[in-house]
Amino acid sequence: MKNLKLLLMFAIIMLQTLQANAQSFPVEAIMENGPSNEKVNFLFMGDGYTSSQMSQYISDVNNVVNEFFTQAPFNNISSSFNVYAVKVPSNVSGAAYSPSNLIDNYFGSTFWYAGIERLLVATKSSTVYSVANASFPEYDQIFIIVNDTKYGGSGGEFATFSIDASATELALHEAGHSYANLADEYWYIGQENANRTANSNPATIKWKEFLNQQGIGIYQYESPGNGWYRPHQNCKMRYLGSDFCLVCQNALTETTMDITGEDASIGVPSGLTNSNIQTTSFMANWNAVAGASSYDLQLWNSVSGTWDNAASTSTLSYAFSGFEAGSTQNWRVRAVAGNQTSAYSAAMAAVLQADDNGGGDTPPTTPVNLSSSNVGSTSFTGNWDAVDGATSYDIQRWGGSSWVSAGTSTSNSFEFTGLASGSDQWFRVRAVNSAGTSNYSSYLYVGLTDGGDDGGDGGDELTSPTNLRAENVVSYGFYATWDAVSAATSYEVQIWQNGSWVSQGSTQNEYMWLYFSSYQGEYWRVRSKNGTDASAYSDWIHTQIPAAPMQQEMDFEKLTVYPNPGKDFINIGHGYQGTVELELLNLSGQVIMNGTYDDATILLDISKLASGSYILRLHNNEHLSVEKIIKM
């Protein structure tokens, strides 16, 4: 039986689209594992594919789906899914490059949504729902694949992504947002998710059962989001090309089981631990699952790249043996009750002791305190604190769409050379010894200097932005602005963070900061850029954030806002008791809508608002929460 919550959401969305002209299009099955009322139905719809490009569209979907279901946890639960593709022809190919200048694609997909270049959004959300409901109303999650090779995507109502080389990674990342409501690398939303919390207590944190497994810990978001914590430093919800961490894998699996009802009465084993670790053997342990009569165990075969069945037992532990001394073994377990089985647990790694017992039987810790020195126009030196027990380090740099190897080092520094003059660089590092490797560190941004060679052609050299200022400064953010620079096509903003300048990406001649979890100052600077050049950075400026008039104490885990982005209505569910006050503000801080509500769910009409971003404030005498709303 489908999950009731999703059915209710579907009914609300249906009401929103009753007035739309429903048009159905041909549907092609990409993957089928059973009746649609028993499976999770992923529905792909293409935008910017003309009628003559339908074969390319189906090929693009197949390529994404084939790779999608090779990655955990989807490779373990692929039988729970059906995948369908709706053939929707557009009059023109590709996506628009400005929300104010849409092209004649079918769903109004455009880059530069809300002033963010990579934010790719299908702006005609009512049309998306209309086509989906008319063509395949049994869908559970909509994916919009946009026929444009520019990098971009978005979560929210739909998982939207372009056909950039990272298409599958984008699809997986955005599915984490849209399908399982996972948070990502940004701290500023400031609400509880399965993989984000304000609780740092190991005894009560929501992912306590996964702590100390495969890099799961309690990691503080970077300043100024330092009141919030993530479970992993290198999850796909933070970096494309990485795996989903155990916490996110569990959330995706639980979402799937919740929708399908498969094995709903059989829980997935938790509390995985290792004990009696020797050179060639170890004991695997887990917690009991209600109703389970036995447990199946699997081991990861690194040669074939598959999970191999290892054993079945009616106890809560199993003794593995016969391994190579000092090797790392990955295992997982599922519960069995009659003819039903649970999903497999997240994997657990066991690092066996080395023969020589020379201190290399424990993997090293993750390097910290990354810094740069000797920064030139085409090179720099990356540095980090030495890690006890590490014999070498693996170094990666960001290659534009994924992390690529830069080399190895036996010392705690590495020389990067041969880089594009004046380019932006990011690097990270992990420690290595005979027992294994650490997780990769957090990345560090390094801006190379401008080579200063204009070729002697007398062309205008880009100058640094001036007259930096903060406007509309309120407790939840501000606008950073500066004077436009002649010949600049974009600007790069940096903030001072953890002892270094960190890029916030490219923007136009303003940048919006929102959702401060503590009221502190922000140090920031900016440089101008065009297709061939970049200026030096401006002098930095400090902006002080005022304190909010009341304390933020709301149970954010109970706060839901959907659809967001929205077009006509948004539904707001909250955990307040009694009467609450709602205010909707524009980005200048002006209240444009307010009201008092007694219901636990609020249906807010935003149909008359102009497209753009707004701030939702919900509060009573004791609590306050702030949420960003995007009107399509």
Residue pairs with C-beta under 8 A, 6 or more apart in sequence:
1 261
2 37
2 140
2 259
2 260
2 261
3 258
3 259
3 261
6 140
6 259
9 562
9 571
12 569
12 571
13 129
13 563
14 129
14 133
16 126
16 129
16 567
16 568
16 569
17 126
17 129
17 130
17 133
20 126
20 127
20 129
20 130
21 130
22 130
22 131
22 133
22 134
23 130
23 131
23 134
24 131
24 134
24 135
25 86
25 87
25 88
25 89
25 131
25 135
26 86
26 87
26 135
27 84
27 85
27 86
27 87
27 135
27 136
28 58
28 84
28 85
28 87
29 82
29 83
29 84
30 44
30 58
30 61
30 62
30 65
30 83
30 84
30 85
31 65
31 69
31 78
31 81
31 82
31 83
32 82
32 83
33 39
33 78
33 79
33 80
33 81
33 82
34 79
34 82
36 82
36 138
37 138
38 260
38 261
38 262
39 80
39 81
39 82
39 260
40 80
40 81
40 82
40 140
40 141
40 256
40 259
40 260
41 81
41 82
41 83
41 84
41 136
41 138
41 139
41 140
41 141
42 65
42 81
42 82
42 83
42 84
42 139
42 140
42 141
42 143
43 84
43 85
43 86
43 132
43 136
43 139
43 140
43 141
43 142
43 143
44 61
44 64
44 65
44 83
44 84
44 85
44 86
44 142
44 143
44 144
44 145
45 85
45 86
45 88
45 107
45 128
45 131
45 132
45 142
45 143
45 144
45 145
46 57
46 60
46 61
46 85
46 86
46 87
46 88
46 90
46 144
46 145
46 146
46 147
47 88
47 90
47 95
47 105
47 106
47 107
47 108
47 109
47 122
47 144
47 145
47 146
47 147
48 90
48 92
48 93
48 94
48 95
48 103
48 105
48 106
48 109
48 146
48 147
48 148
49 56
49 57
49 88
49 89
49 90
49 93
49 147
50 89
50 90
50 91
50 92
50 93
51 89
53 93
53 147
54 87
54 89
56 147
57 85
57 87
57 145
57 147
58 85
58 87
60 145
60 147
60 163
60 167
61 83
61 85
61 145
63 167
63 168
64 145
64 167
64 168
64 171
65 83
67 168
68 74
68 168
68 171
68 172
69 75
69 78
69 81
71 172
71 243
71 244
72 243
72 244
72 249
72 347
73 244
73 249
73 250
73 252
73 253
73 343
73 346
74 81
74 172
74 252
76 253
76 307
76 343
76 344
77 253
77 256
77 343
80 256
80 257
80 260
80 262
81 256
84 136
84 139
86 131
86 132
86 135
86 136
88 106
88 107
88 131
89 106
90 104
90 105
90 106
90 147
91 104
91 105
91 106
92 103
92 104
92 105
93 105
93 147
93 148
94 103
94 105
94 146
94 147
94 148
95 103
95 105
95 109
95 110
95 111
95 120
95 146
95 147
95 148
95 150
95 152
95 162
96 102
96 103
96 105
96 108
96 109
96 110
96 111
97 110
97 111
97 112
98 110
98 111
98 112
99 110
99 112
99 113
99 121
99 123
99 611
102 108
102 110
102 123
105 146
106 124
106 127
106 131
107 122
107 123
107 124
107 127
107 128
107 144
108 122
108 123
108 124
108 127
109 120
109 121
109 122
109 123
109 144
109 146
109 148
109 160
110 120
110 121
110 123
111 117
111 118
111 119
111 120
111 148
111 150
111 152
112 119
113 119
113 120
113 121
113 123
113 154
113 630
114 612
114 613
114 630
115 507
115 508
115 510
115 512
116 505
116 507
117 152
117 490
117 505
117 506
117 507
118 151
118 152
118 153
118 505
119 152
119 154
120 146
120 148
120 152
120 153
120 154
120 160
120 161
120 162
121 154
121 156
121 160
121 565
121 632
122 128
122 144
122 146
122 158
122 160
123 611
123 632
124 632
125 157
125 158
125 563
125 565
125 566
125 567
125 632
126 567
126 568
128 142
128 144
128 157
128 158
132 139
132 142
140 259
141 159
141 175
141 178
141 179
142 157
142 158
142 159
142 178
143 158
143 159
143 160
143 161
143 171
143 174
143 175
144 158
144 159
144 160
144 161
145 161
145 162
145 163
145 167
145 171
146 152
146 160
146 161
146 162
146 163
147 163
148 162
148 163
149 162
149 163
149 164
150 162
150 164
151 162
151 164
151 166
151 170
151 401
152 161
152 162
152 164
152 170
153 159
153 160
153 161
153 162
153 170
153 171
153 173
153 174
154 160
154 174
155 173
155 174
155 176
155 177
155 178
155 184
156 177
156 178
156 563
156 564
156 565
156 630
157 178
157 562
157 563
157 564
157 565
157 566
158 178
159 171
159 174
159 175
159 177
159 178
159 179
160 174
161 167
161 170
161 171
161 174
162 170
164 170
164 401
165 401
166 240
166 241
166 401
166 402
169 236
169 240
169 241
169 401
169 402
170 240
172 236
172 244
173 184
173 236
173 237
173 240
175 252
176 182
176 184
176 236
176 237
176 244
176 248
176 252
177 184
179 252
179 255
180 194
180 248
180 251
180 252
180 254
180 255
181 193
181 194
181 251
182 193
182 194
182 195
182 237
182 248
182 251
182 252
183 189
183 193
183 194
183 195
183 196
183 230
183 237
184 237
184 238
185 237
185 238
185 239
186 225
187 221
187 222
187 224
187 225
187 226
187 228
187 515
187 517
188 225
188 477
188 513
188 514
188 515
188 516
188 517
189 196
189 515
189 627
189 628
190 225
190 228
190 515
190 517
190 552
190 556
190 626
191 556
191 557
191 559
191 625
191 627
192 198
192 206
192 555
192 556
192 557
192 559
194 206
194 207
194 247
194 248
194 250
194 251
195 207
195 230
195 231
195 232
195 235
195 237
195 245
195 247
195 248
195 251
196 221
196 228
196 229
196 230
197 205
197 206
197 228
197 229
198 227
198 228
198 229
198 517
198 556
199 205
199 206
199 229
200 218
200 220
200 229
202 208
202 211
202 218
205 211
205 218
205 229
207 216
207 231
207 246
207 247
209 270
209 271
210 216
210 231
210 246
210 247
210 250
210 346
211 217
211 218
213 246
213 272
213 346
213 348
213 349
214 245
214 246
214 346
214 347
214 348
214 349
215 232
215 233
215 234
215 245
215 366
215 439
216 231
216 232
216 245
216 246
216 247
217 231
217 232
218 229
218 231
219 229
219 230
219 231
219 232
219 233
220 226
220 228
220 229
221 227
221 228
221 229
221 230
222 442
222 497
222 498
222 502
223 497
223 498
223 520
224 516
224 517
224 518
224 520
224 522
224 545
225 515
225 517
226 517
226 518
227 517
227 518
228 517
230 238
231 245
231 246
231 247
231 248
232 238
232 245
232 246
232 247
232 248
232 439
233 366
233 439
233 440
233 441
233 442
234 242
234 245
234 439
234 440
235 242
235 243
235 244
235 245
235 247
235 248
236 242
236 243
236 244
236 245
236 248
237 244
237 245
237 248
239 403
239 443
240 401
240 402
241 401
241 402
241 403
242 403
244 252
246 346
246 347
249 346
250 268
250 346
253 268
253 343
256 262
256 343
257 263
257 264
257 343
258 264
263 340
263 341
263 342
263 343
265 291
265 337
265 340
266 289
266 291
266 292
266 335
266 336
266 337
266 340
266 341
266 342
267 289
267 290
267 335
267 342
268 289
268 334
268 335
268 342
268 343
268 344
268 345
269 286
269 287
269 289
269 292
269 295
269 333
269 334
269 335
269 342
269 345
270 286
270 287
270 345
271 285
271 286
271 287
272 284
272 285
272 286
272 332
272 333
272 345
272 346
272 348
273 284
273 285
273 286
273 348
274 282
274 283
274 284
274 285
274 348
274 350
275 282
275 283
275 285
275 317
276 282
276 283
276 319
277 283
277 350
277 351
277 352
277 353
278 352
278 353
279 325
279 326
279 352
279 353
279 354
279 355
280 321
280 322
280 323
280 324
280 325
280 352
281 319
281 320
281 321
281 322
281 323
281 352
282 319
282 320
282 329
282 350
282 352
283 317
283 318
283 319
283 320
284 297
284 317
284 318
284 319
284 320
284 331
284 333
284 348
284 350
285 316
285 317
286 295
286 316
286 317
286 333
286 345
287 316
288 316
289 295
289 335
289 342
291 335
291 337
292 335
292 336
292 337
292 342
293 314
293 336
293 337
293 338
294 312
294 313
294 314
294 336
295 312
295 313
295 314
295 315
295 316
295 318
295 333
295 334
295 335
295 336
296 309
296 311
296 312
296 333
296 334
296 336
296 341
297 309
297 310
297 311
297 312
297 313
297 318
297 331
297 332
297 333
298 307
298 308
298 309
298 310
298 331
298 332
298 333
298 344
299 307
299 308
299 310
299 320
299 329
299 330
299 331
300 306
300 307
300 308
300 329
300 330
300 331
300 347
301 307
301 308
307 332
307 344
310 318
310 320
310 331
311 318
312 336
320 329
320 331
320 350
323 329
323 352
324 352
325 352
325 353
325 354
325 355
326 352
326 353
326 354
326 355
326 360
326 361
326 434
326 435
327 352
328 349
328 350
328 351
328 352
328 363
328 435
328 436
329 349
329 350
329 352
330 347
330 348
330 349
330 350
331 347
331 348
331 350
332 344
332 345
332 346
332 347
332 348
333 344
333 345
334 341
334 342
334 343
334 344
334 345
335 341
335 342
336 342
349 436
351 361
351 362
351 363
351 435
351 436
352 361
353 361
354 360
354 361
354 434
354 435
359 389
360 389
360 391
360 433
360 434
360 435
361 434
361 435
362 389
362 435
363 433
363 435
363 436
363 437
363 438
364 387
364 388
364 389
364 390
364 431
364 432
364 433
364 435
364 437
364 438
365 387
365 388
365 431
365 438
366 387
366 430
366 431
366 438
366 439
366 440
366 441
367 384
367 385
367 387
367 393
367 412
367 429
367 430
367 431
367 438
367 441
368 384
368 385
368 441
369 384
369 385
369 499
370 382
370 383
370 384
370 427
370 428
370 429
370 441
370 442
370 443
370 444
370 500
371 382
371 383
371 384
371 444
371 499
371 500
372 380
372 381
372 382
372 383
372 444
372 446
372 500
373 380
373 381
373 383
374 380
374 381
375 446
375 447
375 448
375 449
376 448
376 449
377 421
377 422
377 448
377 449
377 450
377 451
377 452
378 417
378 418
378 419
378 420
378 421
378 448
378 451
379 415
379 416
379 417
379 418
379 419
379 448
380 416
380 419
380 425
380 446
380 448
381 413
381 414
381 415
381 416
382 395
382 413
382 414
382 415
382 416
382 427
382 429
382 444
382 446
383 412
383 413
384 393
384 412
384 413
384 429
384 441
385 412
386 411
386 412
387 393
387 412
387 431
387 438
389 431
389 433
390 431
390 432
390 433
390 438
391 410
391 432
391 433
391 434
392 408
392 409
392 410
392 431
392 432
392 433
393 408
393 409
393 410
393 411
393 412
393 414
393 429
393 430
393 431
393 432
394 405
394 408
394 429
394 430
394 432
394 437
395 405
395 406
395 407
395 408
395 409
395 414
395 427
395 428
395 429
396 403
396 404
396 405
396 406
396 427
396 428
396 429
396 440
397 403
397 404
397 406
397 416
397 425
397 426
397 427
398 404
398 425
398 426
398 427
398 443
403 428
403 440
406 414
406 416
406 427
407 414
408 432
414 427
414 429
416 425
416 427
419 425
419 448
420 448
421 448
421 450
421 451
421 453
422 448
422 449
422 450
422 451
422 533
422 534
423 448
424 445
424 446
424 447
424 448
424 492
424 503
425 445
425 446
425 447
425 448
426 443
426 444
426 445
426 446
427 443
427 444
427 446
428 440
428 441
428 442
428 443
428 444
429 440
429 441
430 437
430 438
430 439
430 440
430 441
431 437
431 438
432 438
444 500
444 502
445 494
445 500
445 501
445 502
445 503
447 492
447 494
447 501
447 503
447 527
447 537
449 536
450 533
450 534
450 535
450 536
454 461
454 533
460 486
460 487
461 533
461 535
462 485
462 487
462 488
462 528
462 529
462 530
462 533
462 534
462 535
463 485
463 486
463 528
463 535
464 485
464 527
464 528
464 535
464 536
464 537
464 538
465 482
465 483
465 485
465 491
465 509
465 526
465 527
465 528
465 535
465 538
466 482
466 483
466 538
467 482
467 483
468 480
468 481
468 482
468 524
468 525
468 526
468 538
468 539
468 541
469 480
469 481
469 482
469 541
470 478
470 479
470 480
470 481
470 541
470 543
471 478
471 479
471 481
472 478
472 479
472 587
472 588
472 589
473 543
473 544
473 545
473 546
474 546
474 589
475 516
475 519
475 545
475 546
475 547
475 548
475 549
476 514
476 515
476 516
476 548
476 615
476 626
477 512
477 513
477 514
477 515
477 516
477 545
478 512
478 513
478 543
478 545
479 510
479 511
479 512
479 513
479 587
480 493
480 510
480 511
480 512
480 513
480 524
480 526
480 543
481 509
481 510
481 511
482 491
482 509
482 510
482 526
482 538
483 509
484 509
485 491
485 528
485 535
487 530
488 509
488 528
488 529
488 530
488 535
489 529
489 530
489 531
490 506
490 507
490 508
490 528
490 529
490 530
491 506
491 507
491 508
491 509
491 511
491 526
491 527
491 528
491 529
492 503
492 504
492 505
492 506
492 507
492 526
492 527
492 529
492 534
493 503
493 504
493 505
493 507
493 511
493 524
493 525
493 526
494 501
494 502
494 503
494 504
494 524
494 525
494 526
494 537
495 501
495 502
495 504
495 522
495 523
495 524
496 502
496 523
496 524
496 540
501 525
501 537
504 511
506 529
511 526
512 587
512 613
513 522
514 615
514 628
515 626
515 628
516 545
517 552
519 545
519 546
519 547
519 548
520 544
520 545
521 542
521 543
521 544
521 545
522 542
522 543
522 545
523 540
523 541
523 542
524 540
524 541
524 543
525 537
525 538
525 539
525 540
525 541
526 537
526 538
527 534
527 535
527 536
527 537
527 538
528 534
528 535
529 535
548 624
549 624
550 619
550 622
550 623
550 624
551 622
551 623
551 624
552 623
552 624
552 625
552 626
553 622
553 623
553 624
554 574
554 575
554 576
554 618
554 623
554 624
554 625
555 575
556 625
557 575
558 573
558 574
558 575
559 572
559 573
559 574
559 575
559 618
559 625
559 627
560 571
560 572
560 573
561 570
561 571
561 572
561 573
561 616
561 627
561 629
562 570
562 571
563 570
563 571
564 570
564 627
564 629
564 630
565 630
565 631
565 632
566 606
566 629
566 630
566 631
566 632
567 606
567 607
567 631
567 632
568 605
568 606
568 607
569 603
569 604
569 605
569 606
569 607
570 603
570 604
570 606
570 629
571 601
571 602
571 603
571 604
572 582
572 601
572 602
572 603
572 604
572 616
572 618
573 600
573 601
573 602
574 580
574 600
574 602
574 618
574 625
576 600
576 618
576 620
576 623
578 598
578 620
579 596
579 597
579 598
579 620
580 596
580 597
580 598
580 618
580 619
580 620
581 594
581 595
581 596
581 597
581 618
581 619
581 620
582 593
582 594
582 595
582 596
582 597
582 602
582 604
582 616
582 617
582 618
583 591
583 593
583 594
583 616
583 617
584 591
584 592
584 593
584 594
584 604
584 606
584 614
584 615
584 616
584 617
584 629
585 591
585 592
585 614
585 615
585 617
586 592
586 612
586 614
586 615
587 612
587 613
587 614
587 615
592 609
592 614
593 604
606 614
606 629
606 631
609 631
610 631
611 631
611 632
612 630
612 631
613 628
613 629
613 630
613 631
614 628
614 629
614 630
614 631
615 626
615 627
615 628
615 629
616 626
616 627
616 628
616 629
617 624
617 625
617 626
618 624
618 625
618 627
619 625
